[in-house]
């Protein structure tokens, strides 16, 4: 039975809550309340990024919650456009100032290429950035470091020169789009996979094949989709603004049978019209 306080283990021994509250596309004006509501609901893992433009409000929501800092797990991300050592160190300081926290639990490189150049080769830039990430990690101001949107090539490129290999890879992952090449490579190398857009940003909610299985368990499609990710040993980051959706996404006290997991894992893309990073597959 999944609880929001259940954890996965990062290979360096850090425990990370199995479900995160994602804040992508939550405007700054709503982020403070959404984060406060999420923590009051029971979430202990909050995910943001400098590029989201809501770090300050996320930090305020964390403080508003009244929950001790050590009882929370906070993630942020280095902008995808930053591909220099010095730029990475500078952006990290900006994030820490925005959040107004003494430390981060997890810091990720947001993508292997700038968002305006998806698929472009930034191998050397990623090596330079990873050197900065290692320095930040060794300073003790971050408990774990990782990447996001990195495919197998991108991971191998960084790992060639790394003294600390990535601990997490946060990728697009949902029923019918589980990126097996990246996922299998990551798991073989003890890299935890996190799933952003586990509901395909709402794109799979009306999928009739998924709905049929959800009805068997008397749960909603979003609840089934989140639980599916967890049962594949991947960490989901559902996002919601309205409190009723925030609460509903936490109702995960059921187990999907092995047969139904096989069916779900064999499904073709359940949200084919949803945006896909073309470098992933």
C-alpha positions as CSV (number, residue, x, y, z in Angstrom):
1,X,0.0,0.0,0.0
2,X,1.6,3.2,-1.1
3,X,1.9,6.1,1.3
4,X,3.3,9.5,0.5
5,X,6.0,8.8,3.1
6,X,7.2,5.5,1.6
7,X,10.6,5.9,0.0
8,X,12.9,4.7,-2.7
9,X,16.7,4.6,-2.1
10,X,19.1,6.6,-4.1
11,X,22.4,4.8,-4.5
12,X,24.3,7.1,-2.1
13,X,21.9,6.1,0.7
14,X,19.5,9.1,0.6
15,X,15.9,8.1,0.9
16,X,13.5,9.8,-1.5
17,X,9.7,9.8,-1.0
18,X,8.0,7.6,-3.7
19,X,5.6,10.3,-4.9
20,X,6.6,13.9,-5.7
21,X,4.4,17.0,-6.1
22,X,5.3,18.5,-9.4
23,X,5.0,22.3,-10.0
24,X,5.7,22.5,-13.7
25,X,3.1,24.9,-15.3
26,X,1.8,26.0,-11.9
27,X,2.0,29.8,-12.2
28,X,3.8,31.7,-9.5
29,X,0.5,33.3,-8.4
30,X,-0.8,29.8,-7.5
31,X,2.3,27.9,-6.5
32,X,2.6,29.1,-2.9
33,X,-0.9,27.8,-2.0
34,X,-0.6,24.7,-4.1
35,X,2.6,23.7,-2.3
36,X,1.1,24.5,1.1
37,X,-2.0,22.4,0.2
38,X,0.2,19.5,-1.1
39,X,2.3,19.4,2.1
40,X,-0.9,19.6,4.3
41,X,-2.3,16.7,2.3
42,X,0.8,14.6,3.1
43,X,3.2,15.2,0.3
44,X,6.8,15.3,1.5
45,X,8.6,15.6,-1.9
46,X,8.3,18.9,-3.8
47,X,9.8,19.4,-7.3
48,X,10.4,22.7,-9.0
49,X,12.9,24.3,-11.4
50,X,14.5,27.7,-12.0
51,X,12.9,27.9,-15.4
52,X,9.4,27.4,-13.9
53,X,9.5,30.9,-12.5
54,X,7.9,29.8,-9.3
55,X,10.8,28.8,-7.0
56,X,10.3,31.8,-4.7
57,X,6.6,30.9,-4.2
58,X,7.4,27.2,-3.8
59,X,9.9,28.2,-1.0
60,X,7.2,30.3,0.6
61,X,4.7,27.5,0.5
62,X,7.2,25.2,2.1
63,X,7.6,27.7,5.0
64,X,3.9,28.3,5.2
65,X,3.3,24.5,5.8
66,X,5.1,24.6,9.1
67,X,6.6,21.2,8.4
68,X,10.2,20.9,9.5
69,X,12.7,21.2,6.7
70,X,14.4,17.9,7.5
71,X,11.0,16.2,7.0
72,X,10.7,17.4,3.4
73,X,12.5,16.5,0.2
74,X,13.0,19.4,-2.2
75,X,14.2,19.2,-5.8
76,X,15.1,21.9,-8.2
77,X,16.8,22.0,-11.6
78,X,19.6,23.8,-13.5
79,X,18.2,25.5,-16.7
80,X,18.7,23.5,-19.8
81,X,20.2,26.5,-21.5
82,X,23.1,26.6,-19.0
83,X,26.0,24.6,-20.4
84,X,29.1,26.1,-18.7
85,X,30.8,25.3,-15.4
86,X,30.6,28.9,-14.1
87,X,27.0,29.4,-15.4
88,X,25.9,26.3,-13.5
89,X,27.4,27.5,-10.2
90,X,25.8,30.9,-10.7
91,X,22.3,29.5,-11.5
92,X,22.5,27.2,-8.4
93,X,23.0,30.3,-6.2
94,X,20.0,31.9,-7.8
95,X,17.9,28.9,-7.1
96,X,19.0,28.8,-3.4
97,X,18.3,32.5,-3.0
98,X,14.8,32.0,-4.6
99,X,13.9,29.0,-2.5
100,X,15.5,30.6,0.7
101,X,16.6,27.2,1.9
102,X,19.9,26.1,3.4
103,X,20.1,23.0,1.2
104,X,18.5,21.1,-1.6
105,X,17.8,17.3,-1.4
106,X,18.1,16.9,-5.2
107,X,19.5,19.1,-7.9
108,X,19.0,18.1,-11.6
109,X,20.4,19.2,-15.0
110,X,17.1,20.0,-16.7
111,X,18.0,18.7,-20.1
112,X,21.0,17.8,-22.3
113,X,20.3,20.6,-24.7
114,X,18.6,24.0,-24.6
115,X,14.8,23.7,-25.1
116,X,15.1,25.7,-28.3
117,X,17.6,23.2,-29.7
118,X,16.1,19.8,-28.8
119,X,18.4,17.0,-30.0
120,X,21.5,19.2,-30.5
121,X,24.8,17.9,-29.3
122,X,26.1,19.5,-26.1
123,X,28.3,16.7,-24.9
124,X,31.2,19.0,-23.9
125,X,28.8,21.4,-22.2
126,X,27.2,18.6,-20.3
127,X,30.6,17.4,-19.1
128,X,31.5,20.9,-17.9
129,X,28.1,21.3,-16.2
130,X,28.4,17.9,-14.5
131,X,31.8,19.0,-13.0
132,X,29.9,21.9,-11.4
133,X,27.2,19.6,-10.2
134,X,29.8,17.4,-8.5
135,X,31.3,20.4,-6.8
136,X,27.9,21.5,-5.5
137,X,27.3,18.0,-4.3
138,X,30.6,17.8,-2.5
139,X,29.9,21.1,-0.8
140,X,27.1,19.4,1.1
141,X,24.5,21.9,0.0
142,X,22.8,19.3,-2.1
143,X,22.1,15.7,-0.9
144,X,21.9,14.2,-4.3
145,X,22.5,15.2,-8.0
146,X,21.1,13.9,-11.2
147,X,19.7,14.8,-14.7
148,X,16.5,15.1,-16.6
149,X,15.6,14.2,-20.2
150,X,18.9,12.5,-20.7
151,X,18.9,9.5,-23.0
152,X,21.4,6.6,-22.9
153,X,24.0,8.5,-25.0
154,X,23.8,11.6,-22.7
155,X,24.1,9.5,-19.6
156,X,27.1,7.6,-21.0
157,X,28.8,10.9,-22.0
158,X,28.6,12.3,-18.5
159,X,29.6,9.0,-16.9
160,X,32.8,8.8,-18.9
161,X,34.4,11.6,-16.8
162,X,32.2,11.7,-13.7
163,X,33.7,11.1,-10.3
164,X,30.1,11.0,-9.0
165,X,27.7,9.4,-11.5
166,X,24.1,10.7,-11.8
167,X,21.8,9.4,-9.1
168,X,18.5,10.2,-10.8
169,X,17.2,10.7,-14.4
170,X,13.8,12.4,-14.6
171,X,12.1,11.6,-17.9
172,X,8.8,11.7,-19.6
173,X,7.1,8.4,-18.6
174,X,3.5,7.3,-18.6
175,X,1.4,4.2,-19.6
176,X,2.3,3.4,-23.1
177,X,5.4,5.6,-23.1
178,X,7.8,4.1,-20.6
179,X,11.1,4.8,-22.5
180,X,12.5,1.2,-22.1
181,X,16.0,1.9,-23.4
182,X,16.6,4.8,-21.0
183,X,14.8,3.1,-18.1
184,X,16.7,-0.2,-18.4
185,X,20.1,1.5,-18.8
186,X,19.4,3.7,-15.8
187,X,18.3,0.8,-13.6
188,X,21.3,-1.3,-14.6
189,X,23.5,1.6,-13.4
190,X,21.6,2.2,-10.1
191,X,20.2,5.5,-11.4
192,X,16.6,6.1,-10.1
193,X,14.1,6.9,-12.8
194,X,11.6,9.7,-12.1
195,X,8.4,10.1,-14.2
196,X,7.3,13.6,-15.1
197,X,3.9,13.9,-16.8
198,X,2.8,10.5,-15.4
199,X,-0.8,11.5,-16.6
200,X,0.6,12.7,-19.9
201,X,-0.4,16.2,-18.7
202,X,-4.0,14.9,-18.7
203,X,-3.7,13.3,-22.1
204,X,-4.4,9.7,-21.0
205,X,-7.3,10.5,-18.7
206,X,-10.0,9.6,-21.3
207,X,-8.2,6.5,-22.6
208,X,-10.9,3.8,-22.6
209,X,-8.5,0.9,-22.2
210,X,-6.9,2.4,-19.1
211,X,-10.4,3.4,-17.8
212,X,-11.5,-0.3,-18.0
213,X,-8.7,-1.4,-15.7
214,X,-9.2,1.6,-13.3
215,X,-12.8,0.6,-12.9
216,X,-11.8,-2.9,-11.8
217,X,-10.1,-1.3,-8.8
218,X,-12.7,1.3,-8.2
219,X,-10.1,4.1,-8.7
220,X,-9.7,7.0,-11.1
221,X,-7.6,6.9,-14.2
222,X,-5.1,9.3,-12.6
223,X,-4.8,7.1,-9.5
224,X,-4.2,4.0,-11.6
225,X,-1.6,5.9,-13.8
226,X,0.3,7.1,-10.7
227,X,0.3,3.6,-9.1
228,X,1.4,2.0,-12.3
229,X,4.5,4.1,-12.3
230,X,5.3,3.2,-8.7
231,X,4.8,-0.5,-9.3
232,X,7.4,-0.2,-12.1
233,X,9.8,1.1,-9.4
234,X,9.8,4.6,-11.0
235,X,8.9,7.7,-9.0
236,X,5.9,9.7,-10.3
237,X,5.6,13.5,-10.2
238,X,1.8,14.2,-10.5
239,X,0.9,17.9,-10.7
240,X,-2.3,19.6,-9.6
241,X,-3.5,23.0,-8.6
242,X,-7.0,22.3,-7.2
243,X,-7.0,20.8,-3.7
244,X,-9.5,18.1,-4.6
245,X,-7.1,16.8,-7.3
246,X,-4.1,17.1,-5.0
247,X,-5.9,15.0,-2.5
248,X,-7.3,12.5,-5.0
249,X,-3.8,11.8,-6.4
250,X,-2.7,10.6,-3.0
251,X,-5.3,7.8,-2.8
252,X,-3.0,5.0,-3.8
253,X,-4.0,2.2,-1.3
254,X,-4.5,-0.5,-3.8
255,X,-2.3,-2.9,-5.7
256,X,-2.5,-3.5,-9.5
257,X,-2.3,-7.2,-10.2
258,X,0.6,-8.7,-12.1
259,X,-1.7,-9.5,-15.1
260,X,-3.0,-6.0,-15.2
261,X,0.5,-4.6,-15.0
262,X,1.5,-6.8,-17.9
263,X,-1.5,-5.4,-19.9
264,X,-0.6,-1.8,-19.0
265,X,3.1,-2.3,-19.8
266,X,2.2,-3.7,-23.2
267,X,-0.1,-0.8,-24.2
268,X,0.8,1.4,-27.1
269,X,1.0,5.1,-26.4
270,X,-2.1,6.1,-24.4
271,X,-1.7,9.8,-25.3
272,X,-0.2,9.9,-28.8
273,X,-1.1,13.5,-29.4
274,X,0.8,14.6,-26.2
275,X,4.2,16.3,-26.7
276,X,7.1,13.9,-26.9
277,X,10.8,14.7,-26.7
278,X,12.0,13.4,-30.1
279,X,15.3,12.3,-28.6
280,X,13.7,9.8,-26.2
281,X,12.3,6.4,-27.0
